[in-house]
Structures are given as C-alpha cells and as structure tokens.
Amino acid sequence: MRPEQRVRYWLIAIAALLIAVYLLRGILLPFVAGMAVAYFLDPLADRLERMGASRLVATIIITVGFFVLAGLGVILVLPVLEGQITAFATRIPGYIQGLVERAGPMLAAVERYLSPEDVERLRDAVGNYAGTVVGWVANVLRGVLSGSLALVNLLSLLFITPVVTFYLLRDWDRMLAKMDGWLPRRRAAVIREQVREINRTLSGFVRGQASVCLILAVFYGVGLTMVGLELGLIVGIGAGLISFVPYLGSIAGFLVGVGLALAQSSEWGLAIAVAAVFLIGQAIEGNFLTPKLVGDRVGLHPVWVIFALLAGGALFGFVGVLLAVPVAAVIGVLARFALQRYLDSPLYDEPPPGTPS
C-alpha cells in the first residue's frame, strides 16, 4: 500500500468515527463515563491483582466500592447544597441591596469624572452585557436540562455506567492485548511508544489532576463553610472541580466568594477570611498536591485544554466535554511526534540551493 493510500485510509476512518460519535452522541454518555471511570480505576485493579486477588474479584471490589462511595457522597452533600441554594435564593434581594450600598460611593466618585452622556452609555453597556450573560446562562441550563442530563440519560448514568465500568475494568488488559495484536507489524514499535506517551499524558491529567480537584473541592467547600460564607459549599466544590485548568478554579472561586462575602456582611472580616481560604488552597495545590500527584507528566497547556473543552462541548455536548481531554492528549502527542519527525528530516535541515555541502 502506497503512503498516500495509507493516509487516505486513516482519514476516512477518522471521519467515519467522528460522524458516528456525532450521530450517537445522545446515547454515548453512560459508555464514555464508564470508560473514564474504568481507566481511572485500572491501576488499583492491577495493584490488587499483584496482591493475589483475581481480576474478577478485584473488579467487583473496586466497582462496588467506588459507586457506593460516590452514592454516599451525593446523598450526604445534596441536601446541604439544596438548603444553601434555597437560602441563597431568598437572600438575593438583600445581597443586591448590600452591593448597591457598597458600590454607591464608588459610582458617585466615577460620575464626577464622567459626563452624563458617558454615564448613560456605561449603564447601557452594562445592561447589554448583563443581558448577554443571563441569556448565555439560560441557554446552558436549557441545553443541560434538555440534553445530556435529561431523565433518560440521567437514568442511564445511574444504571448503565456501573455495568459498563465493571465489564471494561474486568476485560481492560485483555482488550489492550487484543488491540496490540491488530497493529501493523512494521510500525508496531512506534505506535506502542506513542500510545505509552498518550497514556502517560492522560494518566497525569485524568488521574493526577482529578485527585487534585477532588481534594481542593473538599478543602474549599469545608473551609468556606467554616468561615461562615453562605453558599460556601457550592462555591468551594465548584472552584475545586474546575481547578483542572491551573489558577482558573482558585481565581473564579476567589472572585465569587469575596463578592458573596461583601454582599453578605458589611464588615471586611468575612471577605478576608474567604480570601485566606483560597490563598491557602492555592499554596497547598502549588507546593504539595500538583508536584506529588501530577508532576511534570501532563504536557497539556491550559489554553489547549480550554479550547478542547469548548470545542468538544460545542460539537458533541456533554459527551464532547468528557472526550475533550483524551482527544486533546492524543492530538498533542501526535503533533509533538510529527514535529520531531519534521525536525529530524531533510525537509528541516536541508541546506539552501547552491550552498556547498
């Protein structure tokens, strides 16, 4: 087979895969989630096997333990989150009034330096941006409620994902060995090397960064609740879960938390306490969690991760968000491999015409 025929074959295969994912995106969520959980838990299953347990026993213990713990976590946290959301909704008018009273002197100082026309344009601009943000949030909620988290998909997550996780985790090593036998013999060594690099990148991000996010979510949630911030558990969990992009979780949580603290209390003590929680969390993440759990294995730039998440969500919905990081890791590894091949080729270091060799 000529090189151009191989390229055409792989392009057709990739296009067919993308079309299949797009057409089946409505039912793929429990399968993608189960695959992600199985990949996350596979090292633990391997460890239990080395300790003498069979693969089946290890799979049963790990799968049951993981989903029982996840269910207990949801059962324990959900009522608290519901109570905080309800309390927050009833206090929104008071928060708004508090922020208006705090911003009044600053707005008055700004108005002294602006003409009435400028002030009016500024108010119109703020109103337009606020309307845009509200519309965007409404569209996101509408998409979540009508799409990936609709009743059918929610039930499939609850009942199908554990089954998919069990079977994939049980047969993980056999599936990898089977796929290894399908590799073209002449390129098998090169492909295995790139797959190992992809696995190294993914394990660093998925397993390491997921552990960091969960620890930070617990720390921020408990810390903000202890200092007395209303809605602190929600803000803390949200800040921790989006910390897979460096600094994004802590910065977003810091701004939201301090804003809520200023609206909740007329004193600066609560805002300072909230800021201290995020500063301590950031110090723990940067000096202990990330070096120990992630290290330098990731190789995914934060901007590339953000782009992949947005692109995956726009194209394939929530399934695309779940697939975004693995696909970004694969593209990143293959791009670095192609770049290295280019740098090693005559196309890069061939001297200009007429240059004596």
C-alpha positions, 0 to 999 in steps of 0.5 A: 500500500502506497503512503498516500493510500495509507493516509487516505485510509486513516482519514476516512476512518477518522471521519467515519468515527467522528460522524458516528460519535456525532450521530450517537452522541445522545446515547454515548454518555453512560459508555464514555463515563464508564470508560473514564471511570474504568481507566481511572480505576485500572491501576488499583485493579492491577495493584490488587491483582499483584496482591493475589486477588483475581481480576474478577474479584478485584473488579467487583471490589473496586466497582462496588466500592467506588459507586457506593462511595460516590452514592454516599457522597451525593446523598450526604452533600445534596441536601446541604447544597439544596438548603444553601441554594434555597437560602441563597435564593431568598437572600438575593434581594438583600445581597443586591441591596448590600452591593448597591450600598457598597458600590454607591460611593464608588459610582458617585466618585466615577460620575464626577469624572464622567459626563452624563452622556458617558454615564448613560452609555456605561449603564447601557453597556452594562445592561447589554452585557448583563443581558448577554450573560443571563441569556448565555446562562439560560441557554446552558441550563436549557441545553443541560436540562434538555440534553445530556442530563435529561431523565433518560440519560440521567437514568442511564448514568445511574444504571448503565455506567456501573455495568459498563465500568465493571465489564471494561475494568474486568476485560481492560488488559485483555482488550489492550492485548487484543488491540496490540495484536491488530497493529501493523507489524512494521510500525508496531514499535512506534505506535506502542511508544506513542500510545505509552506517551498518550497514556502517560499524558492522560494518566497525569491529567485524568488521574493526577489532576482529578485527585487534585480537584477532588481534594481542593473541592473538599478543602474549599467547600469545608473551609468556606463553610467554616468561615461562615460564607453562605453558599460556601459549599457550592462555591468551594466544590465548584472552584475545586472541580474546575481547578483542572485548568491551573489558577482558573478554579482558585481565581473564579472561586476567589472572585465569587466568594469575596463578592458573596462575602461583601454582599453578605456582611458589611464588615471586611472580616468575612471577605478576608477570611474567604480570601485566606481560604483560597490563598491557602488552597492555592499554596497547598495545590502549588507546593504539595498536591500538583508536584506529588500527584501530577508532576511534570507528566501532563504536557497539556497547556491550559489554553489547549485544554480550554479550547478542547473543552469548548470545542468538544462541548460545542460539537458533541455536548456533554459527551464532547466535554468528557472526550475533550481531554483524551482527544486533546492528549492524543492530538498533542502527542501526535503533533509533538511526534510529527514535529520531531519527525519534521525536525529530524528530516531533510525537509528541516535541515536541508541546506539552501540551493547552491550552498556547498555541502 
